Amino acid sequence: LYDLSHDRQLEVIRHVSLGLLEEWNADYGLSSGLQMPQALLRSWLDHRIDPALGGRIHSFLQDDCQISPDTPTILYNGHWYPNPLAFYDQAIETPERLQLRAVMGHVHNDLHGDNLLVGQREQQEPDADPSYYLIDLAMYQSKQYLLFDHAYFEFTTLLANRGQGSAEDWEAVVAQVRRYRSDVETELRTDDFGLIEIIETVRKGVADWVNSHEADRLSFMESQQILARVAVGLSFSHKRLSNDQRKKAFYFAAVNLKDYLRLNRVDWPKHGQELFIERTDAGQAPVHVSAKQTTIPIPSGARPAPAPPVPAPSRNRFSLISLVVAAIAGLALFAAVLGLRDGQLPGPAEVVSTDDALKALSADNGDISQRPSVAVM
């Protein structure tokens, strides 16, 4: 997917987002009974949320962020956010009314652009939907809570493009894609609008499917969608990434949990411990982070193949070109002086033409059309 132009990416993403639900999960079902939100987080995260099973999120928050995992609230840049670990561990009791009946089905569990292959346009009918192929099904689950793949694709797209940028850029782009309007004042970079367009395209596919299949359960569906983003942020907090990227992932989870609590009208403490995210080099090349490989360089769009190396001109040939260029410049200057002396601008007839210069080169060097050359304009 990363090798396509932006417009082509949007076309494919629009089809994939809806197709993951409409086609791949045509046989989707509902959970048996109502489930607490912690049950969904536990199912998506499995061992990653449990320190006894090797989960690293609690120790990361304790040791690297200097924040107690059971602290209900974290503070970042003057704003409060609920601590997802405290929410999961029920440091504050979760109201029973947050139970939901969730949709379940087939989940890829590692859906990012490197695992999405796209058919060539010339191999398809002009008006046909783009063909695509999902690869690397090592983490596939046949019965899992849905919408995790969509959240995973959103987050990996953001992390691939802004994960190694500044904390300010990360805060700005996350604020732009959250459920509720944010009071974060950091401005978006100009090139962030393409990222926002990708995220909106993913969510449009989900919204279309919900309206067609689960329109009478909009609140449950939106809650599940936001909880999936919380789970993805926590999942990447568990991965062996840089501390900076893990903090950004944890912040992403906390921002979405704040939206979840607001959607469900849950009151939460507003005071807590400070989270610090260090500023990193925004000029580094973007990386993509997958479940198995931690740093995979990705292209920032369609890139042309590199041009073949051009041999440097020989000393004699370089000297000849330099003399011709100098002669053209000298004659042009001389003509300009004459024109200004007569109160006129020099006309085209007074400037040595490029054809004359090429004839001079050709006379001494034979046919130059088949040889590497330098054009000076």
Secondary structure, DSSP 4 states (H G I P E B T S, - for coil): -TTS-HHHHHHHHHHHHHHHHHTTTTT-EE-SS-B-HHHHHHHHHGGGG-GGGT--HHHIIIIIS---TT-SEEEETTEEEE-HHHHHTTSSPPPGGG-B--EEEEE-S--SGGGEEE--GGGS-TTSPPPEEE---TT-EEEEETTHHHHHHHHHHHHHHHTTS-HHHHHHHHHHHSSS-----PPPPTTHHHHHHHHHHHHHHHHHHHHHH-GGGHHHHHHHHHHHHHHHHHHHHHSS--HHHHHHHHHHHHHHHHHHHHHTT-------EEP------TTSPPEE--SS-S-EE--SS--PPPPPPPPPPPHHHHHHHHHHHHHHHHHHHHHHHHHHHTTSPPPGGGSPPHHHHHHHHHHHHS--TTS------
